[in-house]
Amino acid sequence: MSDNPLKGRFRAPKSYTRIPSNGTFYNPGVIDINDTGEYPVFAMTSKDEIMMRNPDALLNGESVAQVIASCVPAVKKPRELLGADVDALMVAIQGATYGDTISMEVKCPECSNVITTGASVSSLLSTMQPVPENVKIVTDDDLTITIKPVTYETSIAAGVQNFQSTRSLQSIANIDNDMERLKAFNESYMKLAQINFMILVDSVHSISGFDEQGEEFEVTDRPNIQEYLENCETGVGNMITEAVTQLNQAGIQKEVQVQCDNEDCGHVFPSALEFDPVNFSTAS
């Protein structure tokens, strides 16, 4: 027990929030599931804010992982959370730290006027759609594949690879030798192809069916699922990709309606809410 006389002044939960997955698809130890399905959310500390200003930690996902672990103690392994849950928790942390309004700047598509507006944290969280638990596909050889959204860890890996590929393509344009330029382009393409395949693997929760003896089986082991996807027909991968599209509708609404404040315009248009972690490092 701590004998710090300041202990009574430590943070207390500012709010409670549900998560889109409701804890489904998680292995034990990722998050402490409770009976209510609502998790206490604390405001960020000064240390958390400093972490959110670290460019390298933002790029590799460490900032967000540490902030979620700090502000939502029920989460024990934030990198294994589904992306939809991370989005919801980061919005809830924003609200607990800075208040109900998330400031944003958008450009009017009609007159190019830059508009400063805001989105309500409580309103965003109220739009939360649960992650479906029963998105399945059936292959031609009677395998049932249960689909899930990708984890935050995989999303970060994809983001880092896309960032690196963009930098590589910019460098490739400066290569004079045609063969060297082609080689560099192929290497960049192969890295992107590999991360896209890993997203496909991460989207499979389980594969079930019947063996030659008629016994039912279910495979959840990642290496076995990866080996199957490396050796199955491309049509299976296409079906998985289509099914994942359904899951992209889960989570909080990522689009808000904005009205241009230019008196000569007044255009109303939808604008995507950016979930860039940097947005959460400064007060609204």
Buried (B, 14 or more C-beta within 10 A) or exposed (E): EEEEEEEEEEEEBBBEBBBBBBBBBBEEEBBEBEEEEEBBBBBBBEEBBEBBEBEEBBBBBBBBBBBBBBBBBBBEBBBBBBBBBBBBBBBBBBBBBBEBBBEBEBBBEBEEBEBEBBBBBEEBBEEBEBBBEEBBBEBEEEBEBBBBBBBBBBBBBBBBBEEBBEEBEEEBEEBEEEEEBEEBBEEBEEBBEEBEBBBBBBBBBBBBBEEEEEEEEEBEEEEEBBEBBEEBEEEBBEBBBEBBEEBEEBBBBBEBEBEBEBEEBEBEBEBEBEBEBEBBBEEB
